[in-house]
Structure formats: structure tokens, C-alpha cells
Amino acid sequence: MTATTFSGMNLAVMLGGNAAEREISLESGASVAECLEQAGALVSRIDPAVIGWQAQLKDAAFVFNLLHGPGGEDGTLQGLLEFMGLPYSGCGVLASALTMDKIRTKLLWQGAMLKTPPFRVLTVDSDWQAVIDELGSVFVKPALEGSSLGMSRADSATQLREAFNQALCFGAAVMAEQFVSGPEYTVAILGDRALPSVRIDVPGEFYDFDAKYRSDETLFSCPSDLSSVEELALADLALTAFRIAGGEVWGRVDVMRDDAGEWQLLEVNTVPGMTSHSLVPMAAKAVGLSLIELLSEIYQHSMGARDAQS
């Protein structure tokens, strides 16, 4: 599959939106749109934050969805596009809605006997000290956001309450996940295969929004430091975790390796970033795929997934 896949095609790229990840979505969408235009496609950049955006979809033969976070990654846009009869990139409605919710994804993994850090759902009535007594140090996360927005560490009841209030700025669903000491990895999924893992080493305490998108000190290693046997085991785990959640076409599975050497699943991203700091293009490059070749594969797998749904 080459750039000729898109020559002369009318394509839409969804970008921007109203979620907290708007700026990153604009960057991802611009990168994809420019690449498609260079391949000869006729591209409409469509921002749902602009009134009347649906009318811009009328001539599109296919929609590349680069809307990160709620609205674009949670099944909402996917449902609309299916209602309109427009094929689109990535996971369908159910998988998108499920994996956008970190709590429900972790419950699913626990039911499938896959390892994920212990957690508790937090509310205003939570016993902060009891959570700390049970889990120890925790990361507090908004359950329905991405890009580590609103995430912070808590080591005491007082810090936990403060972290909860901070996370509430990004939605009412909040969780406390047990702190895992060890390196972080991410595995990109493309069709029925896992791409080489990426090891993430950050200058700060954890891989937060700044470390992902702003810092030049965050180190990404791809291929990572894993042996071939370890790489194969992680790839199998990532594919299993992705498929159990209904994932298809492409995505990314984030994991930690604990002190015992065990893999701990963190979350699934069904609309990964495509910025200069993004990890799926990095993993694709490691196996010789250019950005346009990556987009071609996403398109082909997406068309197959949409055909299977019809």
C-alpha cells in the first residue's frame, strides 16, 4: 500500500473539537491532513467546534478521526458517522465507548484475569485514609480523559483529597490507582499485529501531559530495551488486552513493568496522537512504515472493519 491509495480521493480529517485535548488534536489532524494532501488527496479539515461542521462531510468518501478525548474517542462521533453511512478510521462505537472509560476497561481486564494495578473509584464521600491504607501511594486519574490530564500522585489522605478535587475539573468519574514502581511502555496495534514497543523515560515523576507533548527531556526508546522473548510476550499481552476490549484497526496499549517484572495494564487509546512527539508513528517507523504507509494501513483495516459491521 502506497501514497497512490489516496490519489484523488475526497477525505475528511476530524480535528480540534471541544475536549480538553483540543490543541493536541489540532496538531495530530494537521499532520495527517498535510500527509494526505501530499499523497494527492482532496482533504477537508473539519473542526466540530465550528457551527455547521456536519455539512462539510457531504463529499467525503472516508473520515480520518483525529479527535482525542470525549466526543471523538468515546463512541459519539463513531455513532454519528455510522448513522450518516460514512466509513471512518479506528474502533467502532462499543470499543470506543468502553476504552474511553478507564474504570470499566480495568474491570473488564480483571474479569479476564489480566493484570492491572488495583484501584478504587473515588467520590466526595470516599474515606481518603482507608484508600491510602489499602493501596498505599496512588495515582489519581479522571476516568474519562486522556493525555494524563488531571492526573497526580497522592501519598497521604490529605494529598488524595486534593488530587481528587483536581481531577474533578476533568469530569465526575475519578479513580485512584495503586502506584507501580517501574518503567512505562506502550505498544501500538495495527490491524492484527503489534508494532515494536516504546519505552518511555521521563524527567519528572510520571508521564504527564507536559512530558508527553511539551518536554524535550522525555526519552523514547524504540525498539525498547526488551529481549526478543520479552517483546513477544508484551506484544501478545497488548493484542489480547486490545481485543478483549473490542479494539480493532489501530490503537495503543499502555503498560507498566512492576518490581517483580510483571506487566501491569494501564489503559487503551483508540485515537492515538499523530504529533511530532507521538508514539504510533515512531513504532511504525521502526518497522519501515512511513506516515503515509501507516495511514494507508489504517484506511484498509478500517474499511474491512466497517464492511464487517454492515
VOBA-1610 file (N, C-alpha, C; in pm, whole numbers, padded with zeros to 5 digits, always signed):
BEGIN
Met+00084-00119+00000Met+00000+00000+00000Met+00087+00124+00000Thr+00061+00215-00091Thr+00143+00334-00106Thr+00057+00459-00106Ala+00123+00573-00133Ala+00052+00700-00135Ala-00057+00703-00242Thr-00043+00619-00347Thr-00143+00619-00454Thr-00279+00574-00404Thr-00283+00512-00285Thr-00411+00472-00225Thr-00507+00589-00217Phe-00454+00710-00193Phe-00538+00826-00166Phe-00545+00927-00281Ser-00478+00899-00390Ser-00474+00996-00500Ser-00613+01025-00554Gly-00652+01152-00547Gly-00780+01195-00600Gly-00899+01171-00508Met-00878+01112-00392Met-00989+01082-00301Met-01033+01206-00224Asn-01162+01215-00197Asn-01215+01318-00108Asn-01216+01263+00034Leu-01132+01319+00117Leu-01116+01271+00254Leu-01146+01383+00353Ala-01200+01345+00467Ala-01221+01440+00576Ala-01129+01403+00691Val-01072+01502+00755Val-00993+01481+00876Val-01059+01557+00989Met-01106+01483+01088Met-01168+01544+01205Met-01059+01585+01303Leu-01063+01709+01348Leu-00958+01761+01437Leu-01014+01873+01523Gly-00944+01900+01633Gly-00988+02009+01720Gly-01091+01962+01821Gly-01216+02004+01801Gly-01323+01968+01892Gly-01323+02052+02019Asn-01405+02012+02114Asn-01423+02090+02237Asn-01365+02024+02360Ala-01298+01910+02345Ala-01242+01840+02461Ala-01116+01910+02510Ala-01070+01868+02628Ala-00951+01929+02686Ala-00826+01906+02601Glu-00828+01805+02517Glu-00713+01773+02431Glu-00721+01843+02294Arg-00799+01948+02286Arg-00820+02017+02159Arg-00689+02053+02088Glu-00596+02115+02157Glu-00474+02161+02093Glu-00393+02045+02036Ile-00390+01934+02109Ile-00317+01817+02059Ile-00389+01758+01938Ser-00521+01757+01942Ser-00598+01709+01828Ser-00573+01794+01703Leu-00564+01924+01721Leu-00534+02012+01607Leu-00399+01977+01546Glu-00301+01949+01631Glu-00168+01912+01581Glu-00172+01777+01510Ser-00238+01679+01571Ser-00249+01547+01510Ser-00320+01555+01375Gly-00432+01625+01372Gly-00509+01637+01249Gly-00433+01708+01140Ala-00361+01814+01176Ala-00284+01889+01076Ala-00176+01801+01015Ser-00109+01721+01099Ser-00004+01631+01050Ser-00060+01530+00950Val-00175+01472+00983Val-00237+01373+00896Val-00288+01438+00768Ala-00354+01552+00781Ala-00409+01621+00663Ala-00299+01658+00565Glu-00189+01712+00614Glu-00078+01751+00526Glu-00020+01630+00454Cys-00007+01519+00527Cys+00047+01397+00465Cys-00046+01346+00355Leu-00176+01348+00380Leu-00273+01301+00281Leu-00275+01392+00158Glu-00262+01522+00181Glu-00259+01616+00069Glu-00136+01594-00018Gln-00024+01565+00045Gln+00098+01537-00030Gln+00084+01410-00113Ala-00005+01322-00069Ala-00031+01198-00142Ala-00136+01216-00251Gly-00186+01339-00270Gly-00280+01367-00378Gly-00425+01366-00339Ala-00456+01354-00210Ala-00596+01353-00167Ala-00651+01494-00158Leu-00783+01506-00172Leu-00853+01631-00150Leu-00907+01627-00007Val-00849+01707+00079Val-00873+01694+00223Val-00954+01811+00277Ser-01059+01779+00352Ser-01136+01879+00426Ser-01099+01866+00573Arg-01048+01973+00632Arg-01020+01976+00775Arg-01148+02019+00846Ile-01202+01932+00931Ile-01332+01958+00992Ile-01318+01964+01143Asp-01357+02078+01200Asp-01348+02101+01344Asp-01490+02108+01401Pro-01529+02010+01482Pro-01665+02010+01538Pro-01695+02128+01630Ala-01593+02206+01665Ala-01617+02326+01745Ala-01676+02439+01661Val-01677+02420+01529Val-01729+02521+01437Val-01873+02487+01401Ile-01962+02581+01413Ile-02104+02559+01384Ile-02123+02519+01237Gly-02205+02418+01215Gly-02234+02372+01079Gly-02132+02277+01021Trp-02049+02218+01106Trp-01941+02133+01055Trp-01991+02008+00983Gln-02111+01958+01021Gln-02161+01835+00958Gln-02177+01849+00808Ala-02210+01969+00761Ala-02231+01990+00617Ala-02103+01968+00539Gln-01988+01984+00603Gln-01861+01967+00533Gln-01830+01821+00503Leu-01909+01731+00560Leu-01885+01588+00540Leu-01952+01534+00414Lys-02032+01615+00347Lys-02119+01562+00241Lys-02043+01501+00125Asp-01923+01548+00096Asp-01848+01495-00019Asp-01742+01394+00021Ala-01728+01366+00150Ala-01621+01279+00197Ala-01649+01133+00164Ala-01546+01065+00114Ala-01555+00921+00091Ala-01510+00843+00213Phe-01432+00910+00298Phe-01377+00843+00417Phe-01338+00952+00517Val-01351+00918+00647Val-01321+01015+00753Val-01207+00963+00840Phe-01098+01039+00846Phe-00992+01010+00941Phe-01024+01086+01070Asn-01045+01012+01176Asn-01081+01072+01305Asn-00957+01095+01390Leu-00923+01221+01412Leu-00811+01256+01500Leu-00860+01341+01617Leu-00985+01321+01656Leu-01040+01390+01772Leu-01007+01310+01897His-00923+01366+01983His-00885+01297+02106His-00982+01331+02218Gly-01008+01233+02304Gly-01088+01259+02422Gly-01238+01250+02399Pro-01318+01295+02498Pro-01464+01288+02488Pro-01516+01357+02363Gly-01615+01294+02302Gly-01675+01348+02180Gly-01619+01284+02055Gly-01489+01259+02053Gly-01428+01198+01936Gly-01378+01057+01958Glu-01355+01023+02085Glu-01292+00895+02115Glu-01382+00804+02199Asp-01503+00849+02227Asp-01589+00777+02321Asp-01711+00713+02256Gly-01713+00705+02124Gly-01825+00644+02053Gly-01926+00743+01999Thr-01920+00868+02044Thr-02017+00967+02000Thr-02003+00997+01851Leu-01884+01034+01808Leu-01862+01063+01666Leu-01880+00936+01583Gln-01833+00825+01635Gln-01844+00699+01561Gln-01992+00667+01532Gly-02077+00688+01632Gly-02220+00662+01613Gly-02281+00754+01509Leu-02242+00881+01513Leu-02294+00977+01415Leu-02252+00938+01273Leu-02125+00902+01257Leu-02075+00867+01124Leu-02142+00740+01072Glu-02168+00646+01160Glu-02238+00525+01118Glu-02382+00558+01077Phe-02446+00647+01150Phe-02581+00690+01114Phe-02582+00758+00976Met-02474+00833+00947Met-02463+00903+00818Met-02415+00811+00706Gly-02374+00690+00741Gly-02326+00596+00640Gly-02187+00628+00589Leu-02105+00694+00673Leu-01970+00733+00632Leu-01866+00641+00696Pro-01782+00576+00617Pro-01675+00495+00676Pro-01571+00584+00744Tyr-01515+00536+00854Tyr-01423+00617+00934Tyr-01310+00531+00989Ser-01207+00596+01035Ser-01091+00525+01087Ser-01112+00479+01230Gly-01052+00365+01262Gly-01043+00323+01401Gly-01156+00236+01451Cys-01164+00227+01584Cys-01259+00139+01651Cys-01402+00186+01632Gly-01495+00091+01649Gly-01636+00121+01639Gly-01692+00182+01766Val-01823+00193+01772Val-01891+00262+01881Val-01864+00196+02016Leu-01886+00066+02026Leu-01878-00002+02154Leu-01737+00002+02212Ala-01637-00035+02133Ala-01499-00036+02182Ala-01453+00104+02219Ser-01495+00203+02141Ser-01457+00340+02170Ser-01516+00385+02304Ala-01644+00357+02325Ala-01710+00397+02449Ala-01650+00326+02569Leu-01622+00198+02554Leu-01568+00120+02666Leu-01428+00166+02705Thr-01338+00174+02608Thr-01199+00203+02642Thr-01177+00348+02682Met-01270+00439+02650Met-01259+00575+02699Met-01279+00580+02850Asp-01344+00479+02904Asp-01372+00470+03047Asp-01267+00379+03112Lys-01170+00438+03181Lys-01062+00360+03241Lys-01114+00261+03345Ile-01217+00300+03418Ile-01270+00212+03523Ile-01330+00086+03462Arg-01415+00103+03363Arg-01480-00015+03302Arg-01379-00102+03227Thr-01280-00039+03168Thr-01176-00117+03099Thr-01100-00204+03199Lys-01064-00146+03313Lys-00992-00223+03414Lys-01079-00335+03471Leu-01207-00309+03491Leu-01297-00414+03539Leu-01304-00529+03439Leu-01307-00497+03311Leu-01308-00599+03207Leu-01181-00682+03211Trp-01067-00615+03222Trp-00939-00688+03229Trp-00932-00776+03353Gln-00979-00723+03465Gln-00978-00804+03587Gln-01063-00930+03568Gly-01178-00915+03501Gly-01263-01030+03475Gly-01199-01132+03383Ala-01108-01085+03298Ala-01038-01174+03205Ala-00906-01223+03264Met-00883-01192+03393Met-00762-01235+03465Met-00634-01175+03408Leu-00646-01055+03352Leu-00528-00981+03307Leu-00486-00885+03418Lys-00356-00870+03436Lys-00307-00790+03548Lys-00315-00641+03518Thr-00374-00569+03611Thr-00383-00424+03606Thr-00375-00375+03750Pro-00315-00261+03778Pro-00298-00217+03916Pro-00431-00207+03989Pro-00436-00249+04117Pro-00558-00235+04197Pro-00601-00089+04202Phe-00732-00066+04214Phe-00782+00071+04212Phe-00910+00082+04293Arg-00949+00204+04320Arg-01076+00233+04383Arg-01138+00354+04314Val-01270+00350+04297Val-01344+00464+04245Val-01359+00565+04359Leu-01332+00691+04331Leu-01340+00796+04433Leu-01467+00880+04415Thr-01524+00918+04527Thr-01636+01012+04529Thr-01612+01112+04642Val-01699+01210+04653Val-01685+01309+04759Val-01699+01245+04897Asp-01761+01128+04903Asp-01782+01060+05031Asp-01676+00954+05061Ser-01572+00946+04978Ser-01469+00844+04999Ser-01397+00864+05132Asp-01358+00753+05192Asp-01274+00756+05312Asp-01130+00763+05264Trp-01073+00882+05260Trp-00941+00903+05200Trp-00834+00820+05267Gln-00838+00814+05399Gln-00736+00739+05471Gln-00749+00589+05444Ala-00873+00540+05434Ala-00893+00398+05407Ala-00837+00359+05271Val-00852+00447+05172Val-00797+00420+05038Val-00645+00413+05044Ile-00583+00507+05116Ile-00437+00506+05128Ile-00390+00383+05206Asp-00462+00347+05312Asp-00426+00229+05391Asp-00430+00102+05306Glu-00527+00097+05216Glu-00542-00024+05132Glu-00444-00028+05017Leu-00428+00085+04945Leu-00349+00086+04822Leu-00210+00143+04837Gly-00185+00218+04945Gly-00058+00288+04957Gly-00056+00409+04866Ser+00060+00441+04810Ser+00069+00553+04716Ser-00015+00524+04592Val-00082+00627+04541Val-00172+00609+04428Val-00153+00720+04325Phe-00195+00690+04204Phe-00215+00793+04103Phe-00365+00817+04093Val-00404+00942+04103Val-00545+00979+04090Val-00568+01026+03947Lys-00670+00967+03881Lys-00692+00993+03740Lys-00839+01021+03711Pro-00868+01120+03627Pro-01003+01129+03571Pro-01027+01004+03485Ala-01139+00939+03502Ala-01163+00812+03434Ala-01202+00828+03288Leu-01243+00950+03248Leu-01294+00969+03113Leu-01214+01073+03036Glu-01086+01085+03066Glu-00997+01177+02994Glu-00873+01103+02947Gly-00799+01168+02855Gly-00674+01111+02808Gly-00560+01207+02831Ser-00443+01173+02774Ser-00324+01256+02780Ser-00279+01288+02922Ser-00317+01202+03019Ser-00278+01221+03159Ser-00328+01352+03217Leu-00429+01411+03157Leu-00486+01536+03207Leu-00550+01513+03344Gly-00521+01604+03438Gly-00581+01597+03570Gly-00524+01489+03659Met-00414+01425+03618Met-00358+01314+03694Met-00251+01365+03791Ser-00249+01309+03912Ser-00146+01344+04009Ser-00127+01230+04108Arg-00013+01233+04176Arg+00018+01128+04273Arg-00023+01173+04414Ala-00066+01076+04494Ala-00102+01104+04633Ala-00041+00997+04723Asp+00021+01042+04832Asp+00084+00951+04928Asp+00020+00958+05066Ser-00077+01046+05082Ser-00144+01062+05210Ser-00291+01093+05186Ala-00369+01086+05294Ala-00512+01116+05283Ala-00535+01259+05239Thr-00456+01351+05292Thr-00471+01492+05255Thr-00439+01513+05107Gln-00329+01454+05059Gln-00294+01465+04918Gln-00399+01399+04830Leu-00457+01289+04876Leu-00557+01218+04798Leu-00681+01306+04778Arg-00725+01372+04884Arg-00840+01460+04872Arg-00811+01575+04775Glu-00691+01632+04784Glu-00653+01741+04694Glu-00644+01692+04550Ala-00589+01573+04530Ala-00579+01518+04396Ala-00716+01488+04337Phe-00807+01441+04421Phe-00944+01416+04377Phe-01010+01545+04329Asn-00995+01651+04405Asn-01055+01779+04366Asn-00995+01830+04235Gln-00867+01807+04216Gln-00803+01847+04091Gln-00857+01767+03973Ala-00873+01637+03993Ala-00923+01551+03886Ala-01067+01582+03850Leu-01145+01630+03948Leu-01286+01663+03924Leu-01302+01770+03816Cys-01198+01850+03794Cys-01204+01952+03690Cys-01218+01890+03551Phe-01191+01759+03541Phe-01196+01691+03412Phe-01307+01585+03408Gly-01406+01598+03496Gly-01518+01506+03493Gly-01544+01444+03629Ala-01667+01397+03650Ala-01710+01346+03779Ala-01656+01207+03810Ala-01616+01130+03709Ala-01565+00994+03731Ala-01415+01000+03760Val-01378+00961+03882Val-01238+00970+03925Val-01198+00839+03992Met-01075+00797+03968Met-01025+00673+04027Met-00888+00695+04090Ala-00857+00613+04189Ala-00724+00608+04249Ala-00663+00473+04215Glu-00550+00473+04146Glu-00485+00350+04101Glu-00354+00333+04176Gln-00331+00214+04226Gln-00209+00188+04303Gln-00084+00221+04224Phe+00009+00291+04289Phe+00134+00331+04226Phe+00217+00208+04191Val+00267+00204+04069Val+00354+00096+04024Val+00493+00156+04001Ser+00590+00102+04070Ser+00728+00149+04053Ser+00794+00068+03943Gly+00831+00135+03835Gly+00894+00065+03725Gly+00880+00143+03596Pro+00942+00096+03489Pro+00937+00168+03362Pro+00802+00154+03293Glu+00770+00254+03211Glu+00646+00253+03134Glu+00677+00220+02988Tyr+00589+00143+02927Tyr+00599+00107+02786Tyr+00464+00130+02719Thr+00468+00145+02589Thr+00343+00149+02514Thr+00359+00064+02389Val+00250+00001+02349Val+00252-00088+02233Val+00144-00042+02135Ala+00185-00008+02015Ala+00090+00030+01911Ala+00035-00094+01844Ile-00095-00093+01819Ile-00163-00202+01749Ile-00202-00154+01610Leu-00171-00233+01509Leu-00207-00201+01371Leu-00263-00326+01307Gly-00393-00326+01286Gly-00457-00445+01231Gly-00446-00561+01328Asp-00388-00671+01282Asp-00377-00789+01366Asp-00238-00807+01425Arg-00157-00701+01424Arg-00022-00715+01478Arg+00014-00600+01572Ala+00107-00630+01659Ala+00161-00529+01748Ala+00292-00477+01689Leu+00310-00346+01691Leu+00435-00286+01647Leu+00536-00289+01762Pro+00663-00263+01735Pro+00763-00268+01842Pro+00727-00177+01959Ser+00752-00224+02079Ser+00720-00146+02198Ser+00809-00023+02208Val+00757+00078+02276Val+00832+00201+02302Val+00849+00213+02453Arg+00972+00228+02499Arg+00995+00254+02642Arg+00996+00405+02661Ile+00933+00449+02771Ile+00919+00592+02799Ile+00991+00624+02929Asp+01089+00712+02923Asp+01161+00757+03042Asp+01142+00908+03054Val+01086+00950+03167Val+01050+01090+03185Val+01144+01156+03287Pro+01165+01288+03272Pro+01250+01359+03368Pro+01183+01378+03503Gly+01050+01381+03505Gly+00976+01401+03629Gly+00932+01270+03689Glu+00827+01279+03772Glu+00781+01162+03846Glu+00700+01065+03761Phe+00625+01118+03663Phe+00545+01029+03580Phe+00518+01095+03445Tyr+00459+01018+03356Tyr+00437+01059+03217Tyr+00311+01144+03209Asp+00324+01271+03247Asp+00209+01360+03248Asp+00195+01434+03115Phe+00102+01528+03109Phe+00074+01600+02984Phe+00199+01670+02931Asp+00271+01739+03020Asp+00392+01811+02977Asp+00498+01715+02924Ala+00515+01602+02993Ala+00614+01504+02948Ala+00577+01448+02812Lys+00448+01435+02785Lys+00402+01378+02658Lys+00422+01475+02542Tyr+00387+01602+02564Tyr+00373+01692+02450Tyr+00464+01814+02450Arg+00523+01847+02565Arg+00599+01972+02571Arg+00747+01954+02602Ser+00779+01853+02679Ser+00917+01837+02724Ser+01005+01777+02614Asp+01126+01832+02602Asp+01226+01775+02513Asp+01317+01679+02589Glu+01290+01660+02718Glu+01374+01574+02801Glu+01318+01433+02814Thr+01193+01413+02776Thr+01136+01279+02778Thr+01205+01193+02673Leu+01248+01074+02714Leu+01321+00985+02625Leu+01232+00870+02581Phe+01228+00846+02450Phe+01153+00736+02393Phe+01251+00640+02326Ser+01244+00513+02362Ser+01333+00413+02304Ser+01251+00314+02222Cys+01276+00310+02093Cys+01206+00217+02005Cys+01301+00174+01892Pro+01337+00048+01884Pro+01295-00060+01973Pro+01338-00033+02118Ser+01264-00094+02211Ser+01292-00071+02352Ser+01406-00161+02399Asp+01422-00169+02530Asp+01532-00246+02589Asp+01497-00392+02612Leu+01383-00438+02562Leu+01337-00574+02590Leu+01408-00677+02503Ser+01424-00796+02557Ser+01475-00907+02477Ser+01367-00951+02380Ser+01403-01034+02284Ser+01305-01080+02184Ser+01193-01160+02250Val+01228-01237+02354Val+01125-01315+02425Val+01031-01222+02500Glu+01086-01121+02569Glu+01004-01025+02643Glu+00917-00943+02548Glu+00974-00906+02434Glu+00900-00827+02335Glu+00781-00906+02283Leu+00801-01031+02257Leu+00693-01117+02207Leu+00583-01132+02311Ala+00622-01149+02437Ala+00524-01164+02544Ala+00442-01036+02562Leu+00509-00921+02555Leu+00437-00794+02570Leu+00344-00770+02452Ala+00390-00804+02332Ala+00305-00788+02213Ala+00178-00873+02226Asp+00195-00996+02273Asp+00080-01086+02289Asp-00017-01031+02394Leu+00037-00978+02504Leu-00048-00920+02607Leu-00125-00800+02554Ala-00055-00712+02483Ala-00120-00591+02430Ala-00231-00627+02332Leu-00205-00722+02244Leu-00308-00764+02149Leu-00428-00825+02221Thr-00402-00906+02322Thr-00510-00968+02399Thr-00593-00863+02470Ala-00526-00767+02536Ala-00596-00662+02610Ala-00679-00576+02516Phe-00625-00549+02398Phe-00694-00467+02298Phe-00818-00538+02244Arg-00801-00665+02211Arg-00911-00741+02151Arg-01022-00769+02252Ile-00986-00795+02377Ile-01087-00820+02480Ile-01179-00700+02495Ala-01120-00580+02476Ala-01200-00457+02486Ala-01274-00425+02356Gly-01265-00514+02259Gly-01333-00493+02132Gly-01255-00409+02033Gly-01128-00382+02064Gly-01047-00297+01977Gly-01024-00357+01840Glu-01014-00269+01742Glu-00988-00310+01605Glu-00919-00195+01531Val-00859-00226+01419Val-00796-00132+01326Val-00662-00080+01378Trp-00666+00008+01477Trp-00541+00060+01533Trp-00568+00115+01672Gly-00464+00129+01748Gly-00476+00182+01882Gly-00343+00171+01953Arg-00348+00192+02084Arg-00226+00186+02163Arg-00261+00136+02302Val-00178+00046+02355Val-00198-00009+02488Val-00081+00034+02575Asp-00110+00097+02689Asp-00007+00146+02780Asp+00008+00051+02897Val+00133+00022+02934Val+00160-00072+03042Val+00276-00022+03129Met+00283-00075+03250Met+00397-00057+03338Met+00457-00194+03367Arg+00588-00196+03397Arg+00652-00319+03442Arg+00688-00302+03589Asp+00630-00384+03674Asp+00649-00365+03818Asp+00783-00423+03865Asp+00809-00410+03996Asp+00936-00454+04052Asp+00960-00603+04037Ala+00851-00679+04023Ala+00863-00823+04007Ala+00880-00864+03861Gly+00883-00764+03771Gly+00898-00793+03629Gly+00768-00826+03560Glu+00655-00811+03630Glu+00525-00841+03572Glu+00470-00718+03499Trp+00396-00745+03392Trp+00332-00637+03316Trp+00200-00600+03381Gln+00176-00470+03397Gln+00052-00419+03454Gln-00013-00328+03351Leu-00133-00364+03306Leu-00204-00288+03204Leu-00260-00158+03264Leu-00245-00049+03190Leu-00295+00080+03235Leu-00420+00124+03160Glu-00411+00133+03027Glu-00526+00182+02951Glu-00508+00155+02803Val-00617+00177+02729Val-00618+00166+02583Val-00650+00304+02525Asn-00580+00340+02421Asn-00608+00465+02349Asn-00651+00427+02208Thr-00775+00462+02172Thr-00827+00423+02041Thr-00809+00529+01933Val-00769+00650+01972Val-00733+00754+01875Val-00598+00813+01918Pro-00492+00738+01896Pro-00360+00784+01940Pro-00318+00912+01868Gly-00226+00983+01932Gly-00177+01107+01873Gly-00094+01084+01748Met-00090+01185+01664Met-00009+01183+01543Met+00078+01310+01535Thr+00120+01361+01653Thr+00205+01480+01656Thr+00351+01439+01641Ser+00440+01538+01645Ser+00584+01510+01635Ser+00634+01428+01753His+00563+01432+01867His+00602+01356+01985His+00528+01222+01995Ser+00444+01191+01899Ser+00354+01076+01911Ser+00425+00944+01888Leu+00371+00840+01950Leu+00443+00714+01960Leu+00404+00610+01854Val+00282+00616+01802Val+00246+00520+01697Val+00328+00542+01570Pro+00342+00666+01521Pro+00430+00687+01405Pro+00573+00644+01433Met+00620+00662+01557Met+00754+00620+01593Met+00769+00468+01582Ala+00670+00395+01635Ala+00675+00249+01628Ala+00663+00200+01484Ala+00579+00268+01405Ala+00565+00231+01264Ala+00696+00251+01189Lys+00764+00361+01218Lys+00892+00389+01153Lys+00994+00281+01183Ala+00986+00223+01304Ala+01081+00120+01344Ala+01068-00007+01260Val+00952-00027+01197Val+00934-00142+01109Val+00929-00099+00962Gly+00975+00023+00935Gly+00989+00068+00797Gly+00867+00130+00736Leu+00766+00165+00818Leu+00644+00226+00765Leu+00654+00378+00774Ser+00639+00445+00661Ser+00631+00591+00661Ser+00492+00631+00712Leu+00472+00760+00735Leu+00341+00806+00783Leu+00232+00776+00681Ile+00258+00796+00553Ile+00155+00770+00453Ile+00126+00621+00444Glu+00227+00537+00463Glu+00203+00392+00462Glu+00124+00351+00586Leu+00152+00414+00698Leu+00074+00388+00819Leu-00072+00427+00797Leu-00095+00543+00739Leu-00232+00588+00712Leu-00302+00496+00613Ser-00228+00446+00516Ser-00285+00353+00419Ser-00332+00225+00487Glu-00251+00175+00580Glu-00292+00054+00652Glu-00413+00081+00740Ile-00414+00195+00808Ile-00529+00230+00891Ile-00656+00236+00805Tyr-00643+00296+00687Tyr-00757+00305+00595Tyr-00806+00166+00553Gln-00714+00081+00513Gln-00753-00053+00466Gln-00817-00134+00578His-00758-00131+00696His-00815-00205+00808His-00951-00147+00849Ser-00963-00015+00842Ser-01090+00050+00878Ser-01201+00010+00781Met-01170+00006+00653Met-01270-00033+00553Met-01314-00178+00576Gly-01218-00263+00612Gly-01253-00401+00642Gly-01343-00411+00764Ala-01313-00331+00867Ala-01394-00333+00989Ala-01535-00281+00961Arg-01548-00174+00882Arg-01680-00119+00852Arg-01760-00217+00766Asp-01694-00285+00672Asp-01763-00384+00590Asp-01816-00498+00676Ala-01736-00537+00778Ala-01776-00647+00866Ala-01896-00609+00950Gln-01910-00479+00981Gln-02022-00432+01062Gln-02151-00420+00984Ser-02140-00405+00852Ser-02259-00382+00769Ser-02329-00512+00733
//
